[in-house]
Amino acid sequence: MATTLLKPKTKRRGLPKTRSGCKTCKKRRVKCGEEKPECLRCTKFGVKCDGYSLEEANSGGGAWTIMNPQRRPLLLPKQASTLVKNPSEFLFCVEKDHHYFEIFCTKTCFQILPFYDAGNFRQMLLQCSMTESAIRHAIVALGAMDKKMETLDEFKSLSLDEQEKSSHLHHLNALKEYSTAISKMRAASLEGKSRDIRIALLTSLMIICFEAWNGNLDFAVRQIQTGLRLIREWHDSAKDLLTGPVSSDPAYTGSVEGELIRIFTRLDPQIVSFSEKPSPEYHAWIIGRGQKILERMPSLFQTVSEASVFEEAIIRRGMAFVCHEIPYEKPPPPRHTFPINGWWGCREPKVLSTLNRMAADSALWRTAFAPLWKRLKDENNPSDLFPAALLMNRIISSHIGCVVPTVLDEQDFDHYYEDYKIVIEMSEYMLGILEATGDKLKDARYTRSPKFNFDSYTVIPLFLMALKCRDPPLRRKAISLMFKYPRREGVCDSVCMGRLCEWAMKIEEEHIDKNGRVPGWARVHGVTLERDPEKENSGILTAEQRVGASSDEVVIKSIHMEWSCSAFLANTADGQSDLWMG
């Protein structure tokens, strides 16, 4: 009988198993490239990357550790070279597009995105551009816009016949790339490729950025509303998140979805002046969500990041309530008005009770923030003081905003003189930082252009101070800052707000006394903007003013105002100028 020789079984080489791949690749049993926040293999395969498990504390194995997102130190973003390493040039048809993309990666993205962003969102945006052509073209368009701004001296006019040839070409390239991006976005939507929440929100943000930067505010507002609707639908699958600690809310976990949610929720308070009343369900959701967060506010804040969680809840809840629950007379459709400070002398017990509670929450926040605020001011480190000043400005503005509807006498606002000083001083400090060349801080966020940001930094606080502060020097300082540093933040631009406050100051100071004080009877209230349905970025501004000290008779002052993009960008005034009105 023949003997059969058996081939010895080959043993696999014994190596330690890796557990660092993403959850999706582990389930599929494939090798993971371990790119973060999403691996490239999942992105190319067209599946959602479920992210990564918690990493071990050390290589030898040990206890799992969870980093508290509220304690995460506020760091300046890393240089943009770490975001997208050597983007493939084959993705671009021409060299100039690659150049615009590099401008966005190295500078623009650090300037237009919120200050608190820790980097995950920027990384995700640029990573998605590798596989999503629509987002890539939108990024190129924004880079071209930024390049155009570099060729203009102090935001000169965008009017094409007034521009130099180079800036004209950059502008045309931006429009061309944006048009291509929109076409690809529509095609992807028709093919059902826009269902992923990240891609949908990133796409929406790119549209908002380009439209708001160019002054097309109505279109930008509609996109913000679209993004918020997507977030609400996404939140429906995680309604129990707010029953746990604040850090379990996706908006504060440091995830990409969380940072997207924070951007949109910070835009939400800005668009209440442009949007109609939301559904009762959505309105109740905003109010309830904010209240649940504030119920867990600590007595002392340890970090600026922690304080920002509760500051956001206060402002969003306050704006939603003031704009949608306080009654004011509305004109018949299709006319549309927004009462800039038209809520006047509200006496409804329920409204007064809610506003007093909101004002109390703002006061508690300031008490909890006071020790941290003092320490940061003493240290005077811009990377820490800037975001702290940002929070302080907004919380003061929110507090005064909650007081506005209850006031019967405009002289009551004189009690906030010290708050006016803080806001104006901190606004000037922040604008100076933003205007700096960056040589000292080595931070791309501090270079001069593009003077656009998703977040609200100084425009709304300065606007409210200039409207309610009747101290002539302080008031003029607030208005001059809005003109000296023309900016567009979200859907608000400083020149439009400055013109409005300049008009209010002018009609009030026609009656100024010999001591430089505007008498109580001459102070305007009920300031309302009725937007022109036939022409974008224009409308009728009205205000109520008594005829004299001895009479309760009220007259209506009005003027037509325009705030077109070209006029905004043409403004280079260092102070007040002729009223920009029609």
C-alpha positions in Angstrom: 0.0 0.0 0.0 1.4 3.3 -1.1 2.2 5.8 1.6 0.7 9.3 1.2 2.8 12.1 2.5 0.7 14.8 4.1 1.8 18.4 3.7 2.4 19.8 7.1 -0.2 22.5 8.1 1.2 26.0 7.9 0.6 28.0 11.0 -0.4 31.7 10.8 2.1 34.1 12.2 1.0 35.0 15.7 0.6 38.8 16.0 -1.3 40.8 18.6 -4.8 41.7 17.4 -5.6 45.3 16.6 -8.7 46.8 18.1 -8.3 50.3 16.8 -10.4 50.1 13.7 -13.8 51.6 13.2 -16.9 49.7 14.4 -18.2 49.3 10.8 -15.0 47.8 9.4 -14.9 45.4 12.4 -18.4 44.2 11.6 -17.5 43.8 7.9 -14.3 42.1 8.9 -12.2 44.2 6.7 -9.0 46.2 7.3 -9.7 49.8 8.5 -7.6 52.7 7.4 -8.3 54.3 10.7 -8.8 57.8 9.3 -10.8 60.0 11.7 -13.5 61.0 12.3 -14.6 58.6 9.5 -12.5 56.0 7.8 -11.9 56.4 4.1 -12.8 52.8 3.4 -16.4 53.3 4.7 -16.6 56.6 2.9 -15.6 55.1 -0.5 -17.8 52.0 0.1 -20.8 54.3 0.6 -21.7 53.1 4.1 -22.0 55.2 7.3 -18.9 54.9 9.5 -20.0 54.2 13.1 -16.8 55.7 14.5 -14.3 54.3 16.9 -14.5 52.6 20.3 -12.9 54.2 23.3 -9.2 53.8 23.2 -7.3 52.1 26.0 -5.5 54.3 28.5 -2.2 52.7 27.6 -0.7 50.2 25.2 -0.4 47.5 27.9 -4.1 47.5 28.5 -5.8 49.2 31.4 -9.0 50.8 32.5 -11.1 52.5 29.9 -11.3 56.3 30.4 -13.9 58.7 29.3 -12.9 62.4 28.8 -15.5 64.8 30.1 -16.4 67.1 27.1 -17.2 69.9 29.5 -13.6 69.7 30.9 -12.0 69.6 27.5 -9.5 72.5 27.4 -10.2 75.3 24.9 -7.4 75.1 22.4 -6.5 77.1 19.4 -7.0 75.0 16.3 -4.1 73.2 14.8 -2.6 74.6 11.6 -4.7 73.7 8.6 -1.9 71.4 7.2 -3.1 68.8 9.6 -6.6 68.9 8.3 -6.1 67.7 4.7 -2.7 66.4 3.9 -1.7 66.8 0.3 -5.1 66.8 -1.3 -5.0 65.0 -4.6 -4.6 67.4 -7.4 -6.4 65.1 -9.8 -9.6 66.1 -8.1 -9.3 69.5 -9.7 -9.7 70.3 -13.4 -7.4 73.3 -13.4 -4.7 74.5 -11.1 -6.5 77.6 -9.9 -9.2 75.5 -8.4 -6.6 73.6 -6.4 -5.2 77.0 -5.3 -8.6 78.2 -4.1 -9.1 74.9 -2.3 -5.7 75.4 -0.5 -6.8 78.9 0.5 -9.9 77.5 2.1 -8.0 74.8 3.9 -5.2 77.0 5.2 -7.2 80.2 6.1 -10.9 80.5 5.2 -12.2 77.6 7.2 -10.6 78.9 10.4 -12.2 82.3 9.9 -15.8 81.6 9.0 -16.5 78.7 11.4 -17.3 79.3 15.1 -14.6 80.0 17.6 -15.4 77.1 19.8 -15.0 74.5 17.1 -12.4 71.9 18.2 -11.4 70.7 14.8 -13.6 67.6 14.2 -16.1 69.5 12.1 -13.4 71.1 10.0 -11.8 67.7 9.5 -15.1 66.2 8.4 -15.9 69.0 6.0 -12.6 68.7 4.2 -12.6 64.9 4.3 -16.1 64.9 2.7 -14.8 67.2 -0.1 -12.6 64.3 -1.2 -15.7 62.2 -2.1 -18.5 64.7 -2.5 -18.0 66.8 -5.6 -20.7 69.3 -4.6 -19.1 70.1 -1.3 -15.7 70.3 -3.1 -16.9 72.8 -5.6 -18.6 74.9 -2.8 -15.3 75.0 -0.9 -13.5 76.1 -4.1 -16.1 78.9 -4.5 -15.5 80.1 -0.9 -11.8 80.0 -1.4 -12.2 82.1 -4.5 -14.4 84.6 -2.5 -11.7 84.8 0.1 -9.0 85.4 -2.6 -11.2 88.2 -4.0 -11.4 89.8 -0.6 -7.6 89.8 -0.4 -7.5 91.9 -3.6 -9.9 94.6 -2.2 -8.8 97.3 0.2 -11.0 97.3 3.3 -14.0 95.6 1.7 -14.5 97.8 -1.3 -17.5 97.4 -3.6 -18.4 94.1 -5.2 -19.8 96.0 -8.2 -18.1 94.3 -11.1 -17.5 97.5 -13.1 -15.5 99.0 -10.2 -13.2 96.2 -9.5 -9.7 95.5 -10.7 -9.3 92.8 -13.2 -7.8 90.3 -10.8 -10.5 90.6 -8.2 -13.1 90.6 -11.0 -11.8 87.2 -12.2 -11.8 85.7 -8.7 -15.4 86.8 -8.3 -16.5 85.2 -11.5 -14.6 82.0 -10.6 -16.5 82.0 -7.3 -19.8 82.3 -9.0 -19.0 79.7 -11.6 -17.9 77.1 -8.9 -20.9 77.9 -6.7 -23.2 77.3 -9.7 -21.6 74.0 -10.3 -21.9 73.1 -6.7 -25.6 73.9 -6.7 -26.2 71.8 -9.8 -24.4 68.8 -8.3 -26.3 69.2 -5.0 -29.6 69.1 -6.8 -28.5 66.1 -8.8 -27.5 64.3 -5.7 -30.8 65.1 -4.1 -32.8 63.7 -7.0 -30.7 60.5 -6.8 -31.4 60.2 -3.1 -27.8 60.6 -2.1 -28.5 63.4 0.4 -30.0 61.3 3.2 -27.0 61.2 5.4 -27.4 63.8 8.1 -23.8 64.9 8.0 -23.7 65.3 4.2 -27.1 67.1 4.2 -26.1 69.6 6.9 -22.6 70.2 5.4 -24.2 70.9 2.1 -26.7 73.3 3.7 -23.9 75.1 5.5 -21.9 75.6 2.4 -25.0 77.2 0.7 -25.6 79.4 3.8 -22.0 80.6 3.9 -21.9 81.6 0.3 -25.3 83.3 0.2 -24.9 85.1 3.5 -21.4 86.2 2.6 -22.8 87.7 -0.6 -25.8 89.4 1.2 -28.5 87.1 -0.1 -30.0 86.8 3.4 -33.5 85.5 2.5 -32.0 82.5 0.7 -29.6 82.0 3.6 -32.4 82.1 6.1 -34.3 79.4 4.2 -31.3 77.2 4.2 -30.9 77.6 8.0 -34.5 76.6 8.4 -33.9 73.6 6.2 -31.0 72.6 8.4 -32.9 73.0 11.6 -35.7 70.9 10.2 -33.3 68.1 9.4 -31.9 68.3 12.9 -35.4 68.1 14.4 -36.1 65.0 12.4 -32.8 63.5 13.4 -33.4 64.3 17.1 -36.7 62.4 17.0 -34.7 59.2 17.2 -32.9 60.4 20.3 -35.5 62.1 22.5 -34.2 60.6 25.7 -30.8 62.3 25.4 -31.9 65.2 27.6 -33.0 63.0 30.5 -29.3 62.3 31.3 -26.4 64.7 31.9 -25.8 67.6 29.7 -22.8 65.9 28.2 -25.0 63.2 26.7 -26.7 65.7 24.4 -25.2 65.2 20.9 -24.7 68.9 20.6 -22.0 68.8 23.4 -20.3 65.4 22.9 -17.6 66.7 20.5 -18.9 64.6 17.7 -19.3 65.9 14.1 -23.0 65.7 14.4 -22.8 67.6 17.7 -20.8 70.5 16.2 -23.1 70.7 13.2 -26.1 71.0 15.6 -24.3 73.7 17.6 -23.7 75.7 14.5 -27.3 75.6 13.4 -28.7 76.2 16.8 -26.6 79.3 17.2 -27.9 80.5 13.9 -31.5 79.9 15.0 -31.8 83.0 17.3 -30.6 85.2 14.4 -33.3 84.1 11.9 -36.3 84.8 14.2 -36.3 88.3 12.8 -36.8 86.9 9.3 -39.0 83.9 9.9 -42.6 83.3 10.6 -43.9 81.8 13.9 -42.8 78.1 14.1 -45.1 75.2 14.8 -46.3 74.9 18.4 -44.5 71.5 18.7 -41.1 73.0 17.6 -41.6 76.1 19.8 -42.4 73.9 22.8 -39.3 71.7 22.0 -37.0 74.8 22.0 -38.4 76.1 25.3 -38.4 72.7 27.0 -34.9 71.8 25.8 -33.4 75.0 27.1 -35.2 74.6 30.5 -33.9 71.1 31.0 -30.4 72.1 30.3 -30.6 75.1 32.6 -31.9 73.0 35.5 -28.5 71.4 35.6 -26.5 74.7 35.6 -23.6 74.6 38.2 -23.0 77.3 40.7 -19.5 77.9 39.3 -18.2 77.3 35.8 -14.8 75.7 35.5 -14.2 76.3 31.8 -15.4 78.5 29.0 -16.6 75.4 27.2 -18.8 74.5 30.1 -20.2 78.0 30.4 -21.0 78.1 26.7 -23.4 75.1 27.0 -25.7 77.1 29.3 -25.2 80.4 27.5 -26.5 78.8 24.3 -29.6 77.5 26.1 -30.4 80.9 27.6 -30.1 82.8 24.4 -32.0 80.4 22.2 -34.8 79.9 24.6 -35.0 83.7 25.3 -35.1 84.7 21.6 -37.7 82.0 20.8 -40.0 83.2 23.6 -39.6 87.0 23.0 -40.1 86.7 19.3 -43.0 84.2 19.2 -44.9 84.5 22.5 -45.1 88.2 23.1 -48.1 89.6 21.2 -47.7 92.6 18.8 -49.9 93.9 16.1 -49.2 92.3 12.7 -50.2 93.7 9.4 -52.3 91.6 7.0 -50.5 89.3 4.6 -48.5 89.5 2.5 -46.9 92.3 4.5 -44.3 91.2 7.0 -42.9 93.1 9.9 -40.5 92.5 12.7 -40.5 94.6 15.9 -36.8 95.4 16.5 -37.9 96.7 19.9 -41.6 96.8 19.1 -42.5 94.8 22.2 -43.5 97.7 24.4 -45.0 97.8 27.9 -46.2 94.2 27.9 -48.4 93.5 31.1 -49.6 90.0 30.6 -48.8 88.1 33.9 -47.7 84.9 32.2 -45.3 86.7 29.9 -43.9 88.8 32.7 -43.4 85.8 34.9 -41.5 83.9 32.1 -39.4 86.9 31.2 -38.5 87.5 34.9 -37.4 83.9 35.2 -35.3 84.2 32.0 -33.6 87.3 33.4 -33.0 85.4 36.6 -31.3 82.6 34.7 -29.0 85.2 33.0 -28.1 86.6 36.4 -27.3 83.2 37.7 -25.1 82.5 34.7 -23.2 85.7 35.3 -22.7 84.8 39.0 -21.4 81.4 38.0 -19.1 82.9 35.4 -17.7 85.8 37.5 -14.7 84.1 39.1 -13.6 82.5 35.8 -14.2 85.9 34.0 -12.0 87.7 36.5 -9.2 85.2 36.2 -9.2 85.3 32.4 -9.2 89.1 32.4 -6.2 89.1 34.8 -4.3 86.6 32.6 -5.2 88.5 29.5 -4.5 85.5 27.2 -6.4 86.3 23.9 -7.0 82.6 23.2 -9.0 82.3 26.4 -10.2 85.9 26.9 -11.7 86.2 23.4 -14.3 83.4 23.8 -15.0 84.5 27.4 -15.7 88.1 26.1 -17.9 86.6 23.4 -20.0 84.8 26.0 -20.2 87.8 28.3 -21.3 90.1 25.5 -24.1 87.8 24.4 -25.4 87.0 27.9 -25.6 90.8 28.7 -27.4 91.4 25.5 -29.8 88.5 26.2 -30.6 89.9 29.7 -31.4 93.3 28.3 -33.4 91.8 25.5 -35.6 90.0 28.1 -36.1 93.3 29.9 -37.2 95.3 26.8 -40.8 94.0 26.4 -41.6 94.8 30.1 -40.3 98.4 30.1 -42.9 101.2 30.3 -40.3 104.1 30.4 -37.2 104.1 28.2 -35.3 105.9 30.9 -35.2 102.5 32.8 -32.4 101.5 30.4 -30.1 104.1 31.9 -29.6 101.7 34.8 -27.6 99.4 32.5 -24.8 101.9 31.9 -22.1 99.6 33.3 -23.2 96.8 31.1 -23.1 99.0 28.1 -19.5 99.8 28.9 -18.6 96.2 29.2 -20.2 95.2 25.9 -18.7 98.0 24.0 -15.2 97.6 25.5 -15.2 93.8 24.9 -16.5 94.3 21.4 -13.7 96.7 20.5 -11.2 94.2 22.0 -12.6 91.3 19.9 -12.8 93.4 16.7 -9.2 94.5 17.2 -8.1 90.8 17.6 -10.1 89.8 14.5 -8.5 92.7 12.6 -5.0 91.9 13.6 -2.5 90.4 11.1 -1.9 87.3 13.2 1.8 87.8 13.5 1.7 87.8 17.3 -0.8 84.9 17.7 0.2 82.8 14.7 -3.4 81.9 14.2 -5.2 81.8 10.9 -8.4 83.0 12.4 -7.1 86.4 13.2 -6.1 87.6 9.7 -8.1 90.4 8.1 -10.4 88.9 5.5 -13.0 87.6 5.0 -14.9 89.5 7.8 -17.7 86.9 7.7 -18.5 84.4 10.3 -21.3 81.9 10.9 -21.5 82.8 14.6 -22.6 86.1 16.2 -19.6 87.9 17.7 -20.3 91.7 18.0 -23.0 92.8 15.6 -26.1 92.0 17.7 -24.6 93.1 21.0 -23.4 96.4 19.6 -26.7 97.0 17.9 -28.7 96.6 21.1 -26.3 98.8 23.0 -26.5 101.5 20.4 -30.3 101.4 20.4 -30.8 101.4 24.2 -27.8 103.4 25.5 -28.5 107.1 25.4 -25.1 108.2 26.7 -23.8 110.2 23.7 -20.1 109.1 23.8 -20.9 105.4 24.5 -23.6 105.4 21.9 -21.4 106.9 19.2 -18.7 104.5 20.1 -21.0 101.5 19.5 -22.2 102.9 16.2 -18.7 103.8 15.0 -17.4 100.3 15.7 -20.1 98.8 13.5 -18.9 101.1 10.7 -15.2 100.9 11.3 -15.2 97.1 11.3 -17.9 96.2 8.7 -18.8 92.6 9.2 -21.4 90.1 8.3 -22.1 87.6 11.1 -24.7 84.9 10.2 -27.6 86.8 8.7 -26.8 90.1 10.3 -24.5 92.8 9.0 -23.0 95.6 11.0 -23.5 98.4 8.5 -27.3 97.8 8.3 -27.5 97.7 12.1 -25.3 100.8 12.4 -27.5 102.8 10.0 -30.6 101.8 11.9 -29.2 103.0 15.2 -27.8 106.1 13.6 -31.3 107.0 12.4 -32.8 106.4 15.9 -30.1 108.5 17.5 -30.6 111.3 15.1 -34.3 111.7 15.7 -33.9 111.4 19.5 -31.0 113.9 19.7 -33.1 116.6 18.0 -34.4 117.1 21.5 -31.3 116.7 23.5 -31.0 119.0 26.5 -28.1 121.3 27.5 -26.6 118.5 29.7 -26.3 116.2 26.7 -29.2 114.0 27.8 -32.1 112.7 25.7 -35.3 113.4 27.7 -37.5 110.4 28.4 -40.4 111.7 26.3 -38.1 112.0 23.2 -36.9 108.4 23.3 -38.2 106.3 20.5 -39.8 102.9 21.0 -41.8 100.5 18.9 -39.0 100.4 16.3 -40.3 98.1 13.5 -39.0 97.1 10.2 -41.5 96.2 7.4 -39.6 94.4 4.7 -40.3 95.2 1.1 -41.9 92.1 -0.6 -40.9 93.4 -4.0 -37.2 94.2 -3.3 -34.8 92.2 -1.2 -32.7 93.9 1.5 -35.0 96.9 1.8 -37.9 98.1 3.9 -39.7 100.8 5.8 -38.3 101.6 9.3 -40.8 103.1 11.7 -40.7 104.2 15.3 -43.0 105.9 17.8 -42.1 109.2 19.5 -44.0 111.5 21.8 -44.6 115.1 20.4 -43.5 116.8 23.7 -43.0 116.6 27.4 -46.4 117.9 28.2 -48.3 115.6 25.8 -48.9 111.9 25.5 -49.6 112.2 21.8 -47.4 109.9 19.8 -46.2 110.5 16.2 -44.9 107.8 13.8 -41.4 108.5 12.4 -40.5 106.5 9.3 -37.8 106.2 6.6 -37.0 103.8 3.8 -33.8 101.8 4.3 -31.8 99.6 2.0 -28.9 97.3 2.9 -27.9 95.7 -0.4 -24.7 93.7 -0.5 -22.8 96.0 -2.8 -23.6 99.0 -0.7 -22.5 97.1 2.4 -19.2 96.1 0.9 -18.6 99.6 -0.5 -18.8 101.1 3.0 -15.3 101.9 4.3 -16.3 104.7 6.6 -14.4 105.0 9.9 -17.4 106.6 11.6 -20.8 108.0 10.9 -21.8 109.2 7.5 -24.8 110.3 5.6 -27.8 108.0 6.3 -27.9 105.1 3.9 -31.5 105.5 3.2 -33.7 106.0 0.2 
